Amino acid sequence: MLSRVITGSVIGVNGLLMEVEVDIARGLPAFATVGLPEAAVRESRERVKAAIVNCGYDFPDDRITVNLAPAHIKKEGTGFDLPIAVGILEASGLLPSHGADDFLLVGELALDGRIKPVTGCLPLAIAANEAGFAGFLSPADNRREASVVKGIDVYPVQSLSEVVDFLRQTKEIIPEPPATGLDINTYSVAEADFSEVAGQGHVKRALEIAAAGAHNVLMIGPPGSGKTMLARRFAGIVPPMDFTEAIETTKIFSVAGLLSKQQALVTQRPFRAPHHTISDAGLIGGGTVPRPGEVSLAHNGVLFLDELPEFKKSVLEVLRQPLEDLQVTISRASTSLTYPSDFILIAALNPCPCGYYSDPAHECRCSSTQIAKYRSRLSGPLLDRIDIHVEVPAVVYSDLVGEKAAESSAQICKRVIAARKIQARRFGKSRVRTNAGMNSRNIRQHCTIDSESGQILKNAADRLGLSARAYHRILKISRTIADLDKSPGIQPPHILEAIGYRSMDRPL
């Protein structure tokens, strides 16, 4: 007898519907799974058999063939256990024929029949809703993330027996209530606030510009100057995520298995700070079973790379694609996966190996050759992709003991939100959302400058030897500074301030 059950698998960060076809024929007992299953899927036959038997059902003593379609796509993960078990029970006559046709099923089976959580439930719920399914049978631990999707009933199931009784219509399962109370547009003060940072007014200004235009930032300063402290407070001045961004970010965390049982949406912008020993695959993504890397986990948030020159050269160079394309493509022999990676990069480094170059309070012990070799670990193409370079000097004593309260993150965020609204009106419904994302055509249209500003920029380009990319970066930063000033056009002061944020272009 033949049965057919619909399930799904995650390709990249998107759900793809798949068919589980089960055929039970006379012959010597056998259990074959076809359709490009990887190791975890092939091993499902042992989990499925034990779960069916331990739930009190008869396991067919015949030849069982399970086909996972479409057959040309590699099947990964443990979410196929439940649909395979239901398909076997339906094909053997223990479940009504076509009883599961209106539902998408996914779940890993324990040997006693319990249903364990799987990764990627949110993308699968979205795919099921778009395909018009009446319901989604989700592992109970994944019910919160799946309930975010409106238009489809999410039925949390805890065991194979419960699924069987539900499909036989002898037991009712109450659908999970849709996720509510997710006012993600309300700004909440982060635990780490800019008001706690003493001094460093010009660095805070640079970070405010970066948040307003989504520009990447490189901070250069001696140890203890506050680079890490400032970076960890940066996410608090970036505008809160809207619902679309929250869904995008939650899909990535769902695929990576980083959502807690009670978490429906990722509502705070991610802040990822990987150690400098991270591998290429850890940062960009990949592996034997491809999964998102840190650049994708930081999507719609902040990626902080401390001690930038200490990262392996190969790791830094693979950053160039996500910084330029805002996505990462991982190619394998059988498939190609794309993960989004639209993040703001905050990087920090010491000015020299000992850390005290240009620090008046400490003597630098490094030679010019050592300093040049240290900084050469950062390639020109990578530095060109970082818009703002800002010096972070050591904090002076008067700032540390000063009683004047610094601006809070909430106050800075209000100005950033106002600048983002100006950009939203400027770009309308185009794909460009911030000044940092402008292409050459957008720059020509929105970054026109007068003759005085043009002469200032020409002198800077001649003196610093700016590349074409660095030239465009200065114009983008100038546009953001003008937006913060609510200026319709770019003025000479805006150009001068933007040029000041290209310190790594200057000779030692």
N, C-alpha and C positions, 0 to 999 in steps of 0.2 A: 504494500500500500504506500502511496505517496502523499506527503504533506508539505506545506509551504508556510514558513513563518518569516515575518519581516523584522529585521534588526538594523543596526547601523554601526559604522566605524568612523573614526576621526581621521581625516586626511589633512595634515597641517593643523589648522584651527577650525575647520569646517566639518560638519557632519555629512556623511554619505550613506544613503540607505542601501541596504544589501538584503538579499534573499538567502534564507537557510532552507534548502530543499533536503528532505529526508526520505529515503526509499528503503523499505524493509522487504526483502525478498527471501524466498526459500533457499537454503544452502547451509554450508558449514558456518558456525558462528564466526562473525568477523565485524569489525568496525573500522571503516575507512573514511577519512576526511579529505576531500579534494577541493581545489580552488585556491591554490597558493597560500596555505596556512603556515604561519611561522610556528616556532616551538611551543609557545604558550597555547596556541589554538589547537595544535595536534594533541597536546596533553589533555585537552578538555574531555576526551573520551573517558579517561579514568575518573575524573571528577563527576562527569555526568552519570556514568554507570553507578558509582557509589551513592550519589545523591538520590537517584531514582529508587534504588533498592532500599536505602535507609529511610526513605519516606513511605515505604510500604507498598510500592507499586512493582509490578512484574516487569523485569527487563527482558526485551525480546531475545529469544535464543535463536536468532536468524542472522542473515547477512544484512548489515546496516551500512548504507552509503549516505554520507552527508556531503552535499555540494554547497559551497559558499560562492554566491554569484554577486557581481560579475567576476568571472574566473581570472581575469588578467590583472586584478589589483591584489597586492599582497595583503593578507589579513593578519592583523596584529592585536594583541591584547586578550583579556580574559572575558570580555563582555559577551562573547558568543555562547557561553555555557548555558544560560537560561533559554535562549531561543532554540538551541540544539535539543535540550531536554524536552521542551514543549513540543518540538517537531517529532521527536521519537514517540512521545506519549500519544500525540494525535495520529501518527501513522499506524500505531499499534491498536488504535480504537479506544484508548482510555480517555481521550478527550474528543469532544464533538468536532467533526470535520469543519474546517474554516472558522472555528470558534475564535481564533486569534487574529482574524484578518483585519479587524478595525484598530488593532493596537500595534505599537512598536515596542519590542521587548529587548531589554539589555540587562546583563547582570552576571557576576561571577558566582559560581556555586561552591559552597563548602561541601565536604564529604557527607555531612548530616543533612544537607538540603537547605541550609541557610543561604541567603543571598547577600553577597558582600558588595561593597561599593566598587565602582569603576571610575576611570578617568574620562573626561570629555562628555559628561552627561548634558551639560548645557548646549553645546553644539548639536548633539543628537536630538534634544527636545525641540530646538529651532528647526532642524530638518524635518522632524515628524510633523510639526505644525504647518510648515510650508507645503508638505505633501498631502495635507488634509486628513490626517489620522484623527480618530475620535479620542484616543487616549494614548498615554505613554506609561508603560509599566516600568517604573524606575526602582532601583534599590533604595530602601528606606533612608539610608545615609546620604543619598544624593538628592533627596526630594526637595530640599530648599533651593538649590541652584536651578533645578528643572522648573520649579514653580514660578520663576521669573518670567517665563514665556507665557504670554497671554494668548488665549484662543484654543488651548488644548488642555484636557484634564490629565493631571499627573497622579497616578495611582502608586503610592509607596508600598512595596511588597517586601516581606522579610524572609519568606521561605518558598520553596518549590510547591509545597502542599497548599499554601495560601493562593498561589497563582493557579493551580489546578482547580481549586474550589471556586475561584473567581470566574474562570473560563467556563466551568460547568454551571455557573450561575446559581450555585448553592451558598455562596458567601458574598456579602457586599463589602467593598472597600471604598471608604470615603476619600474622594480626591483631596489632594493637598491644597489648602487655600492659597490663592495667588499671593505672591509676596507683596506686602503693603508696607507703608510707613518708611519707604526708602526715599526720603527727601534729600537726594544727593546734590541738589543745587544750593543747599544751605551750607554756608561756610562754617566750619568748626575749627576752633583754635587748636593748633597742634600742641603736643606736649613740649616740643622744643620751639622756642620763640626767638625772633630777632632782637627783641628787647633785652635778651640776656647777653648779647654780644657787645662788649665794650669797645668803643672806638670803631675803626675801620669803616668810616663813613663812605669813602670813595668805593670800597669793595661792595658795600651794600647797594650803592647806586648802580654799580655794574651788574649785580645780580638782579636788581629790579628791572633793568633794561632787558636782561636775558629772559626773565619771566614774562615780560610784556610782549616780546617778539619771538619767544621760543628759540633763542639763540644758544649755541653751545659756548661754554666758558672754560678757560684755562686759568687757574690761579697759581701764581709763582711767589713763593715766600719761604722764609726760614722756618725751622721746626718751632712749634709753639705759637705761631702767629695767628692761629684760628682758622686755618683753611678747612679742616674737617668740621669744625663747629659751624662754620658758615654754610657749608654744603649740606649738612644734615637739617638745616633750617630752611633750605631753599624751597622744598616741596610745599611749605606752608604759605608761600606767597604766590604760587601758581594757582590760577583760577580753578575752582572745583570742577570735577568732571560732570558732563551732562550724561543723560541716560545712554546715548549711543556709545560714548567712550567707555562707560561703565560696563556695558555688554561686551565690547571688544576686549577689554582688559580681563573680565571674568572668564571669557572663553579660553584665553591663554592660561590662566591659573587653573581652570578646570582640566584642560588637557595635560598640564604638568602635575596634576594631583595635589595642588597646594591650597585647595579650599577646605575649610573646616565643615563639620556636619551641619552646623547652624548658620553658616554663611550663605546668603543668597546672592549677593553682589559684592564685588570689590568697589567700594565707594570712595576710598581715599587713593590719591595718586601713588603708584608704587615708587619706592625708593630702594634701589638695588646698589649694593656696594661690594662687589666681589673682590677677593684677595688677589694680590698681584701674581700669585702662583697658578691662577686659573689657566686651563687649557683652551685651545682654539674652539673645540666643541662645546666646552662649558660656557664660553662667552657668546658664541654665535649660534650654537645649537647643533644638533646632529647626534652621532653615536650609532651603535648597531641598530637599536630601535630609536629612530629620530625623535627628539623632543626639543621643545623651545629652550634657547639659551638665555643668558642674562639680558642680552639686548632686547629680546622679545618680552621677557618678564618685566622689563622696564617700560614697555609700550604705554604711551600716554602719561608717563611719569618721568623719573629722574634716574640716570645711571651715573654713579659716582665712582671714578677711578682714582684712588689715592696713590701717591708715589708712582706717577705715570711711567717714568723711564724704567722702573723696575719690572714692568710687564715684559714678557717675551716679545721680541721684534715681530714674530709671526702673528701673535695675538693682536698687537696694535694695528698691523697692516690690514687684517681682515675686518677691522672696524670701518674701513673706508666705504665699503658697499652699503651697510645699513645707514651710515651718516648721510650718504648721498641719495640713496633710493628709498629710504624709510621702510625697507623690508629686507628679509634675508631669504635667499633661495638655496635650499640644500638639495643637491642632485645625487641620486643613487642610480644603480644600473636599471632598476625596475620602476622607479618613480622619481618625481621631483616635487618637493614640498616647499611652500612659501609661508613664512611667518612674518607678521607685521613687526616693525621695530621703530616706531615713531616716538623717540624719546629726546629729552634734553640732556646732553652730556655735560657733566661737571667734572673736570679733571684738576688734579693738583700735583705740583712737583716742587722740589727744592731747587733753588737757583744754581746749585753746584753739588758735587758729591758730599762735601762736608756740611752743606746747607746754609753757610753764612756769607755767601758772596753778596756784596753791597749792604751788609748789615753793619751799621756803625758801632753797635755794641759788642760785636765779636769779630775776631780776626779770621779771615778766610785762609785756609791752608792749601787751597787748590791752585794749581798752575793754570794758565790760560789754555794749555793743551788738554788738561783733564776736564776743564769746564766745557770746552768745545766737544770733546768726545762724549761727555755725559749728555749734553743736549742733542747730539747727533743721533741718539737713540730714537728721537722723534723725527720722523721724516717730514719733508716739506709738504707733500700732499696731505698728510694727516693734519698738520698745523693749519693749512689753508682751509680745512673743513671746520675748524673751531673759530667761531666768529670773534669772540671777545677774549683778549689776553690781559689779565689784570695783575699788578704787583700787590702782594699782601705783606706789608712790612710788619716787623715785630710791634706789638702794642706797647705804647709808652705808659709810664707809671701813672701820669695824671689822668689818663683815660680809664685805667683800672680802678682808681679810687674816686673817680668823679661821681657826683650825686645826680647829675642830669640824666633823666630816664631816656633811653633810646626808643625809637619808633617800634611799635609792635608789628608782628607779621600781618595782623588784620588790617592795620592802617596802610601798610605797603600794598597789600593785596587789593585794596579798593582802587588804588591808582592803576594797578596792573589790569584789573577787570575793565576799567574805563578805557584803557588803551586797546585791549582786546576787542571791545565793542566797536571801536573806530575801525579796526581791521576787518571785523565781520561785515560791516557796512561797505567797506572798500571792495572786498573780494566777492561779496554776494554769494551766489550758489556755486561758484567755481570750486575746484578741488583744493585750491590754496586757502589756508585758514589763518596763517600768521605771516608776518613779514619774513621770517627765516625761510619760509617755503617758497618765496617768490622765484620765478624763473627769469630768464633774460628779458622776455617780453613784458612781464610784470614790472621789472625794474625800470625799463624804458618808459613805461606808462605812469608809474607811481613815484619814481625817484628822480624826477627832473630837478636840476639845480641851476642856480644863476651863475653868472660869469665869475663872481668873486669866490663862490664855493668851488667852482670848477678849477680855478687857479690854485686854490689851497690843496685840492685833491691831487692836481698834477704835480705840484711841488713835492708832496708826500710820496707819490708813486715813484718819482725820479730819485728821491733821496733814499727811500727804503727798498727800492727794487721790487715793488709789489707785483704779484702775479695777477692775472685777470680775475681769478677767483677771489683773491684778497680784496681787489678793487670793488667787486660786487658786494662782498661782505660789508665793507665800510658803508656803502650806500644803503644796505639793508638796516644796519645798526642806526644810521642817521635817520632813516624813516621811522624807526621805533622811538628814538629819542624825541623826534618831532611829535609823534603820537602822544607820548607822555606829557609833552608841553601843550597838547591840543593845538598844535600849529598845522595849518593846512599844507604848508610847503616846508621843504628842508632849507634851513638857514645856515649861514657860516658857522655859528657856534655849535650846531648839531654835527657838522662835518668835523670840526676840530676835536670835539669830544670823542667821536667815533674813531678818529685816527689814533687818539691816545690809548685806545683799547687794542692796539696791535703791537704790543711791546716785544713779542718774540720775533717780529720782523726786523727789529733793529739790530745792528751789529753789536758784539760784546764790547 
